[in-house]
Amino acid sequence: MRDAKSRAGEFLAAPTVRFTFHVSRFTFYVMKEYWQEISALTMRWVKRLSREKFSMLFTLVQPMLFWLIFFGNLFQRAADMQVTQAPDYISFLTAGVVVMTVLNNGLAGGVDLLFDKENGFLERLMTTPIHRSSVILSRFIFVMTITSLQVLVILGVAFLFGVQPATGLLGIATILMIGMLFGVGLTAISMAMAFSVKSHGDFFSVLGFLSLPAIFLSSALVPLAGMPAWMGFLARFNPMTWAIDAVRPLILTGWTEALPHVGMVVVVMVIFDALCLYGSAKVFRRAMG
């Protein structure tokens, strides 16, 4: 009797096991196909950038050349070390240049999508049996990768000027994490703009309108204590300020001062990213149908 019940249980369980196996295998193939789409689209962005050698060189060199080296040395003597609380102005400026790079790359992240939309490639791509989200995710991966490389180059050049991160390699990894958290929201805004505006002229107008106030109404170039009261008040509501104020002690002072800022910036960036992704997702769904 017991053997009969056991055989009956095995008979009933077998279809469930087979069904679970087939579902798992189907899920694996779907995810594999999805990742192949994302990888192929990401490599397309990489190949496009590699063909534009001047653009690639300018993308890597511009932040450190113009901001860190020229701007940093230009204001080296003008900056009040009592206000910046740093050994020199380049040390103070490094955190600002890192986050400015994230800002500029993030806000420009939708440019290639806009050009694809204007030349009709994006419309043709949407007629193929491809996951719509793979187009968006591939762009996120590309922008975050390029931005991380730029940040490492900037920190390397700053090291040549005597700026050594006080928190070591773990601090550099934390800086990259903060940059990616900030960059996700910015890239989402940029891609939503790419789907919303009618031309690249409109896109670049909005880009300039957003980026310059974000830079000057932040602690990138001057600490909050050194700003006029009204600018300092507005800068406190700028997510860029929160990112800079977390990156700066990672470079200048160490973990004791940095940890509270890092914890706070993670919370701020999660909220910022959630709002940006929510708004952008609505734009994507409306644009892609």
N, C-alpha and C positions, 0 to 999 in steps of 0.2 A: 504493500500500500504506500509506504514511504517512498519507494523507488518510483512508483507511478506518479506521485505528486511532484517529485523532483524532476522527472522527465517533462511533466506538464509545465512546470515553472521555467525550465530551460527552453521549451518550445515557445512559450509566450515571450520570454526575454530576448530570444534570438532576433526577431524583427526590430526590436528597439535598438539592439546593439548595431545591427546592420544600418538602420536609419541614422543613428548617431555617427557612425563611421562615414557614411556618404555625405552627411551635412558637413562634417569636419573637413573631408577632402574637397568638397565644393568651396568651402570658405577659404581653404588654403589656396586653391587655384585662382579664386577671385582676388584675394589679397596679393598674390604673386603678379597677376595681370595688372592690378592697380599700381603696384610699385614699379613695374616695368614702364608704365605710362609716365609716371612721375619722373623716373630716371631719364627716360628719353627726352622729355620736355626740358628737364634741367640741363642736360647736355647740350640741348639746342641753344639755351641761353649762354652757356659757356663757350660754345663754338662761335656764336655771334660776337661775343666780346673778344675772343682771341683773334678774329679776323679784323677787328677794329683796334689795331695795335696802339695807335696814338691815344684812343679813348681809354684803353686798358692802362696804359702808362700814366695818363693824367688822373685816372680814378685812384691809382695807388699812391701817386706822388703829391697830388694837390693839397691834401690836408696837412701833411707834415711840412711841405715846402712853404706854403703861404701862411698858414696859421702858426705852426709850432716854431719854425725857424725864423721867418721874416717878422711876423707879428711879435713873437716872443722876444727876439733880440731888440726889436724897435722900441718896445716898452720896458725893456729890462731896467733901465735907470729911472724911468718915470714912475714905475710901480712902487708903492709904499709897502715895504715888507712887514711893517707893523699891522697893516690892514689885511694883506693877503695871508699872513701867518704861514709863510713858506720860505725856504732858504733863498730862492730867487724866483723871478717871474715865470721862467720856463717850467720850473717844477710845479708852480701853481697852475699854469695854463694847460699842462698836459691832460689833466682830467677833462677840461673843457673841450679840447681838441678831439679827444676820444669820443665824447658824447655828441659833439657837433658832427663828427663823421657818421655816427649812427643816424642822426637826424637827417642829414643830407641824403644818405643812401636810402633810408627808409622812404622819405618823401619822393625820391626819384624812382622808387621801385616799380612804379606802374608805367614808366615811360615806354618800355618795349612793348607792353601790352597795348598801349595806346597806338603805337605805330602799327602793330599787327591788326588792330581794329581798323585803322585808316586805310591800310593797303588790302584789306579783305581777307587776310590769312586767318584771322580769328573766326570770322564767320564760316569759312570753309572747314576749319578745325571742328567747329561745333556741329557740323553735319555728319561727322564721323562717329562711329560707336565708341566714344571715349568718355570716361567719367569727367564731368565738367569740373569737379573739384580738383582733379589732378593738374589742371592748368594753373589754378590758384596756388596749390601746394608746391608745385615745382618752382614757382616764382619766389615764394617764401624761402625755400631752401637755397636758391641761388643768391638772393639778396643777403641772407644771413651769413652765407659762406664768404662772400666777397667782403662784407662788413667786418667779419672776424679777422680775415687776413689783413685788412687795412689797420685794424686796431693793433694787431701784433706788430705791424711795420712801424706804426707811430710809437708804440712803447719801445721798440728797438732803437729807433732814432733818438728818442728821449734819453735812453740809456747812454748813448754816445755823448750826450750833453750832461751826463752826471746824474740823471734822474733814475733812481733805482727803487722799484716798488717795495715799500717797507713790509709788505705782507708776503713777499716771495711768489713762487709759482702758483700757490693756491689763491693768492690775491689776484693774479692775472686771470686765472680761470673764473674767479668771481666777477671780475670786470667784464669778461666775455659774456657771462650769464646775464649781467645787468644790461649790457648792450643788446643782447638778443631779445630780452623781455621788452625793452623799449622799442626795438626795431620791428617787432611783430605788429604792434599797434600802428606804427607809422606806415609800414608797408601796406597794411590793410586800408588805411586812409588813402594812400597813393593809388592803389588798384581800384578802389571805389571811384576816385576822381577820374581815372582812365576810362572807366565804363560810363561815366556821367557826362563829361565835357564833350563838346562837339569837335574841337580841334586841339592840336598840340600847342597852339598859341594860347588858348584859354588855360590849358594845363600848366604851362610854365608861368603864366601870370599868377595863378593861384598858388603855385609852388613858391614863388618869390614873396608873395604876400604872407605866407605861413612861416617860411624859414627865417627870414630876417628878424621879425619881432620875437620869434621863439629864441633866437640866439642872444639878442641884446636884452631881452627881459628874462634873463637867467643868470646864474652865477658862473657862466663859462669864462668871461673875461674879467669880471670884477666880483668880489665877494658881496653878499647882500649888505653887509655892514658899510660898504663903500658906495652904495647906490643912494640916489635921492629917495626919500621916503616913499613916494608914490610908485617908483619903479621897483623898489624892494618889496612893496606890498603885492604888486602884480606878479613879480617873479616867484613868490611863494606858491602861487597857483599853477605854475608851469611845471609839467612832469619832467621836463629837461633839468630843472633845478634839483629835483629830488635825485635824479640819476647822477648828476655831477657831484652833489654833496655826499653820495655814497661812494663814488669812485675816488674822489680826492683823498680821503683818509686812507684808503687802500694803498695809495701811492706814497703819501707823505708821512703818515703817523703810525699806523699799525692797527691791529685787530681790536684793541681796547676801544678806540674811538670809532672804528669803522663798523663794528657789528650792529650797534643800534641803528645806524643809517642804512645798512644793508637790509636788515629786517623790515624797516619801514618802507624802503624803496620796492621791495618785493611785493608788499601789500598794495602800494600805490600802482605799480605796473600791472598787477593782475587785474585791478579794477579798470585801469586805463585800457588794457588789451581787451577785456571783456566788452567794454562799451564800443570800442573801435570795431571789433570783430562782429558784434551784433548789428551795428549800423551798416557795415560793409556787406555782410551776408544778405541783407535785404536788397542792397543795390545789385549784388551779383545775381540773385534769383530773378530780379526784375529784368536785368540785362540779358541773361542767358536763357530765360524762358523756362 
